[in-house]
Amino acid sequence: MTRRILAALATLIVTLALCTGCKTLLNNNSDGRPTIGLAVANQQADFFNMIRQAVQAAADEAGFRVVVADAKGDGDTQVSQVQNFITQNVDAIIYIPAGATAATVPVRDAKAAGIPIIAVDRNPAGAPADTFIATDSVAAAKQLGQYVIDITNGKANIGVIQGQIGTTPEQARDQGFSEALKTAPGMHEVARQASQQWSQSEGFDITTDMLQAHPDITVLFGRADALALGAASAARAAGRPDIKVVGFDGDIAGLKAVSDGQLAATITQPTFAIGRLAVKSARELIDKQAVPAEQLQKGVLTTRENAAHFLEQHP
């Protein structure tokens, strides 16, 4: 009789342990806090790091746990990382796609698993997330284009250092800037070349080649501040400090370059506001509340006159 009781108790203990394990898996955390998986495209980029910081701060305030995965710019790596989030049964995923290639896979996988997914900065074509949060890059780039028209009196030969082809920000910034240039017949785009990682070293190399092929360039537009910083360095190395260089992002390095005159202007994205909004949207989606399919935020034209303000207090 005693042996039967002991055997039954042993079975009960094992069963409870298994159930506890299941609960831990579902909550992803022994203290029961809901978990957000944050898939970052590349933490080496200031822009993405600032979003990560904002997400972490907002999540702490809201009582969420955040698990971060850095794709280091590799789309295939990011697919595996998001699949790992799904296996862990996180409560929501904030997703900054590492590129256009395979960007739809994580969204489809998350939706198939019933996990809310919020896309930030880039929204995969053909498989949009539950909500998309980004700067209104079309409107902001159009404003930047008008500024370039103003400082050149409507006459310039422009070289464009593009971001990664096929990504939402590249497409939107191209559209907005091009719309502005169409209003000024004296503005001519004479060259463009795409980068792969939106990096400063790419900006330098692309611009060096571009200026050799097109020495008549008077304006350079780097689709991200890192690209613009590389372009400005290449222009100086080529003995062309007269070239006006503009960027886009308003990260710390870009703002400093605008403040000291290396860049003529940039667009400051509300990076911290975007991160906070992503966490707010995650909570609402977890709670089965309706969230807009697209939540575009205003970018601010930033010149030497207002760069110091954003360095002191970034939006």
C-alpha positions as CSV (number, residue, x, y, z in Angstrom):
1,M,0.0,0.0,0.0
2,T,2.8,2.4,1.0
3,R,4.6,1.7,-2.3
4,R,1.5,2.5,-4.3
5,I,1.1,5.8,-2.4
6,L,4.7,6.7,-3.0
7,A,4.4,5.8,-6.7
8,A,1.3,7.9,-7.1
9,L,3.0,10.8,-5.3
10,A,6.0,10.5,-7.6
11,T,3.8,10.5,-10.7
12,L,2.0,13.6,-9.3
13,I,5.3,15.4,-8.7
14,V,6.5,14.7,-12.3
15,T,3.2,15.8,-13.7
16,L,3.2,19.1,-11.8
17,A,6.8,19.7,-12.8
18,L,5.9,19.2,-16.5
19,C,2.9,21.6,-16.1
20,T,5.1,24.2,-14.4
21,G,7.5,23.9,-17.3
22,C,4.7,24.5,-19.7
23,K,3.6,27.5,-17.9
24,T,7.1,28.9,-17.8
25,L,7.3,28.4,-21.6
26,L,4.1,30.2,-22.2
27,N,5.1,33.1,-20.0
28,N,8.7,32.9,-21.2
29,N,9.6,34.1,-17.7
30,S,9.3,32.8,-14.2
31,D,7.8,36.1,-12.9
32,G,4.9,35.9,-15.4
33,R,5.6,39.2,-17.2
34,P,4.6,39.2,-20.9
35,T,7.5,39.0,-23.3
36,I,8.3,41.1,-26.4
37,G,10.8,39.7,-28.9
38,L,12.7,42.6,-30.5
39,A,14.3,41.7,-33.8
40,V,16.8,44.4,-34.7
41,A,18.3,44.7,-38.2
42,N,21.7,45.8,-37.0
43,Q,22.7,47.1,-33.6
44,Q,25.8,48.7,-35.0
45,A,23.6,51.4,-36.5
46,D,22.9,54.3,-34.2
47,F,19.3,54.6,-35.5
48,F,18.4,51.0,-34.6
49,N,20.2,51.3,-31.3
50,M,18.2,54.3,-30.3
51,I,15.0,52.4,-31.1
52,R,16.2,49.5,-29.0
53,Q,16.8,51.8,-26.1
54,A,13.4,53.3,-26.4
55,V,11.7,49.9,-26.6
56,Q,13.5,48.7,-23.5
57,A,12.7,51.8,-21.5
58,A,9.0,51.8,-22.5
59,A,8.8,48.0,-21.9
60,D,10.2,48.4,-18.4
61,E,7.6,51.0,-17.6
62,A,4.8,48.8,-19.0
63,G,6.0,45.7,-17.1
64,F,7.2,43.8,-20.2
65,R,10.3,41.7,-20.6
66,V,12.3,42.3,-23.8
67,V,14.4,39.7,-25.5
68,V,16.7,41.2,-28.2
69,A,18.1,39.5,-31.3
70,D,20.6,41.3,-33.5
71,A,20.6,40.1,-37.2
72,K,23.8,42.1,-37.9
73,G,22.3,43.0,-41.3
74,D,21.7,39.4,-42.4
75,G,18.1,38.6,-43.5
76,D,18.6,34.8,-43.2
77,T,19.9,35.2,-39.6
78,Q,16.9,37.3,-38.8
79,V,14.5,34.7,-40.1
80,S,16.0,32.1,-37.7
81,Q,15.9,34.6,-34.8
82,V,12.2,35.4,-35.3
83,Q,11.4,31.7,-35.6
84,N,13.2,31.3,-32.2
85,F,11.0,33.9,-30.7
86,I,8.0,32.0,-32.0
87,T,9.3,28.8,-30.5
88,Q,9.7,30.6,-27.2
89,N,6.1,31.7,-27.5
90,V,6.7,35.4,-26.9
91,D,3.6,37.5,-26.5
92,A,4.5,40.0,-29.3
93,I,7.3,40.7,-31.8
94,I,8.7,44.1,-32.7
95,Y,10.4,43.6,-36.1
96,I,12.9,45.8,-37.8
97,P,13.6,43.9,-41.1
98,A,17.3,43.5,-41.9
99,G,16.5,43.9,-45.6
100,A,14.1,43.2,-48.4
101,T,15.1,39.6,-49.1
102,A,13.1,37.1,-47.0
103,A,11.5,40.0,-45.0
104,T,8.0,38.6,-45.4
105,V,8.9,35.2,-43.8
106,P,9.0,36.4,-40.2
107,V,5.6,38.2,-40.6
108,R,3.9,35.2,-42.1
109,D,5.4,32.8,-39.5
110,A,4.3,35.1,-36.6
111,K,0.8,35.5,-37.9
112,A,0.5,31.7,-38.4
113,A,1.5,31.2,-34.8
114,G,-1.0,33.8,-33.7
115,I,1.6,36.2,-32.3
116,P,1.1,40.0,-32.9
117,I,3.9,41.5,-34.9
118,I,4.8,45.2,-35.2
119,A,7.0,46.3,-38.1
120,V,9.2,49.3,-37.5
121,D,11.0,51.4,-40.2
122,R,10.4,48.8,-42.9
123,N,7.2,47.0,-43.8
124,P,7.6,43.8,-45.8
125,A,6.0,44.1,-49.3
126,G,3.3,41.5,-49.8
127,A,3.1,40.6,-46.1
128,P,2.5,43.6,-43.9
129,A,2.7,43.4,-40.2
130,D,-0.3,43.9,-37.9
131,T,0.9,47.6,-37.7
132,F,3.7,49.5,-39.3
133,I,5.4,52.3,-37.5
134,A,7.9,54.7,-39.1
135,T,8.7,58.3,-40.0
136,D,6.7,59.6,-42.9
137,S,9.7,59.5,-45.2
138,V,7.9,60.6,-48.3
139,A,6.8,63.9,-46.7
140,A,10.2,64.4,-44.9
141,A,12.3,63.7,-48.0
142,K,10.2,66.1,-50.0
143,Q,10.8,68.8,-47.4
144,L,14.6,68.0,-47.5
145,G,14.5,68.2,-51.3
146,Q,12.8,71.7,-51.1
147,Y,15.6,72.8,-48.7
148,V,18.2,71.7,-51.2
149,I,16.4,73.6,-53.9
150,D,16.5,76.7,-51.7
151,I,20.2,76.6,-50.7
152,T,21.2,76.0,-54.3
153,N,18.9,78.6,-55.8
154,G,17.3,75.9,-57.8
155,K,20.4,74.8,-59.8
156,A,22.4,71.7,-58.9
157,N,23.8,68.5,-60.1
158,I,23.0,65.8,-57.6
159,G,24.5,62.5,-56.8
160,V,22.4,60.1,-54.7
161,I,23.9,57.4,-52.4
162,Q,20.9,55.1,-52.0
163,G,20.0,52.8,-49.2
164,Q,19.3,49.1,-49.7
165,I,17.1,48.6,-52.8
166,G,13.6,47.3,-52.2
167,T,13.4,48.5,-48.6
168,T,10.6,50.8,-47.4
169,P,12.8,53.8,-46.4
170,E,14.7,53.7,-49.6
171,Q,11.6,53.7,-51.7
172,A,9.9,56.4,-49.6
173,R,12.9,58.7,-49.5
174,D,13.4,58.4,-53.2
175,Q,9.8,59.2,-53.9
176,G,9.7,62.3,-51.7
177,F,13.0,63.8,-52.8
178,S,12.2,63.2,-56.5
179,E,8.8,64.9,-56.1
180,A,10.5,68.0,-54.8
181,L,13.1,68.1,-57.5
182,K,10.4,68.0,-60.2
183,T,9.3,71.5,-59.2
184,A,12.7,72.9,-60.1
185,P,13.9,72.5,-63.7
186,G,17.5,73.4,-62.8
187,M,17.9,70.4,-60.4
188,H,19.4,67.4,-62.1
189,E,20.2,64.0,-60.7
190,V,23.3,62.9,-62.5
191,A,24.2,59.8,-60.7
192,R,22.9,57.2,-58.2
193,Q,24.2,54.0,-56.6
194,A,22.9,51.7,-54.0
195,S,24.5,50.5,-50.8
196,Q,23.9,47.2,-49.1
197,Q,24.2,48.1,-45.4
198,W,23.6,51.8,-45.4
199,S,27.1,52.2,-43.9
200,Q,29.6,55.0,-43.7
201,S,32.3,53.1,-45.5
202,E,29.9,52.4,-48.3
203,G,29.1,56.1,-48.5
204,F,32.8,56.9,-48.8
205,D,33.5,54.3,-51.5
206,I,30.5,55.0,-53.6
207,T,31.0,58.8,-53.5
208,T,34.7,58.4,-54.4
209,D,33.8,56.6,-57.5
210,M,30.9,58.8,-58.3
211,L,32.9,62.0,-58.1
212,Q,35.5,60.6,-60.4
213,A,32.8,59.7,-63.0
214,H,30.8,62.9,-62.4
215,P,33.1,65.8,-61.3
216,D,30.3,68.2,-62.0
217,I,28.3,67.1,-58.9
218,T,27.5,69.9,-56.5
219,V,25.1,68.2,-54.1
220,L,25.2,64.7,-52.5
221,F,22.2,63.0,-50.8
222,G,23.0,60.1,-48.6
223,R,19.8,58.3,-47.8
224,A,21.0,57.7,-44.3
225,D,23.2,59.9,-42.1
226,A,25.9,57.2,-42.2
227,L,26.0,57.3,-45.9
228,A,26.0,61.1,-45.9
229,L,28.9,61.1,-43.5
230,G,30.9,58.8,-45.8
231,A,30.0,61.0,-48.7
232,A,31.1,64.2,-46.9
233,S,34.5,62.5,-46.1
234,A,34.9,61.5,-49.7
235,A,34.1,64.9,-51.0
236,R,36.7,66.5,-48.7
237,A,39.3,63.8,-49.7
238,A,38.6,64.7,-53.4
239,G,39.3,68.4,-52.7
240,R,35.6,69.3,-53.0
241,P,34.5,70.9,-49.7
242,D,32.1,73.1,-51.7
243,I,29.8,70.1,-52.3
244,K,26.6,70.3,-50.1
245,V,25.8,67.0,-48.4
246,V,22.5,66.1,-46.9
247,G,21.4,63.0,-45.0
248,F,18.5,61.4,-43.3
249,D,17.9,59.9,-39.8
250,G,19.1,62.5,-37.3
251,D,21.2,60.0,-35.3
252,I,23.8,61.5,-32.9
253,A,26.7,61.4,-35.4
254,G,24.5,63.0,-38.1
255,L,23.3,65.7,-35.8
256,K,26.9,66.5,-34.7
257,A,27.9,66.7,-38.4
258,V,25.1,69.1,-39.1
259,S,26.0,71.2,-36.1
260,D,29.6,71.6,-37.1
261,G,28.9,72.1,-40.8
262,Q,30.0,68.8,-42.3
263,L,26.4,68.2,-43.4
264,A,24.1,70.9,-44.7
265,A,21.0,69.2,-43.3
266,T,19.4,66.0,-42.2
267,I,15.9,64.8,-41.3
268,T,15.6,63.9,-37.6
269,Q,13.4,60.9,-37.1
270,P,11.4,60.7,-33.8
271,T,13.3,57.6,-32.8
272,F,12.4,57.4,-29.2
273,A,8.7,58.1,-29.9
274,I,8.7,55.3,-32.5
275,G,10.1,52.9,-29.9
276,R,7.5,53.9,-27.3
277,L,4.7,53.6,-29.8
278,A,5.9,50.1,-30.8
279,V,5.6,48.9,-27.2
280,K,2.2,50.6,-26.8
281,S,1.0,48.9,-30.0
282,A,2.3,45.6,-28.7
283,R,0.2,45.9,-25.5
284,E,-2.9,46.8,-27.5
285,L,-2.5,43.9,-29.9
286,I,-1.9,41.5,-27.0
287,D,-5.1,42.8,-25.5
288,K,-7.0,42.3,-28.8
289,Q,-7.5,46.0,-29.3
290,A,-7.7,47.5,-32.8
291,V,-4.5,49.2,-34.0
292,P,-4.1,51.2,-37.2
293,A,-2.4,49.4,-40.0
294,E,0.0,52.3,-40.5
295,Q,1.3,54.8,-37.9
296,L,3.5,57.4,-39.6
297,Q,5.4,59.9,-37.6
298,K,6.6,63.4,-38.6
299,G,10.3,63.8,-39.4
300,V,11.9,67.3,-38.8
301,L,14.1,69.1,-41.2
302,T,17.3,69.7,-39.2
303,T,19.9,72.4,-40.1
304,R,22.7,74.1,-38.1
305,E,20.0,76.3,-36.6
306,N,18.2,73.5,-34.7
307,A,20.6,70.6,-34.5
308,A,21.8,71.5,-31.0
309,H,18.3,71.2,-29.7
310,F,17.9,67.6,-31.0
311,L,21.4,66.7,-29.6
312,E,20.2,67.9,-26.2
313,Q,16.8,66.3,-26.4
314,H,16.1,63.8,-29.1
315,P,12.5,63.2,-30.0
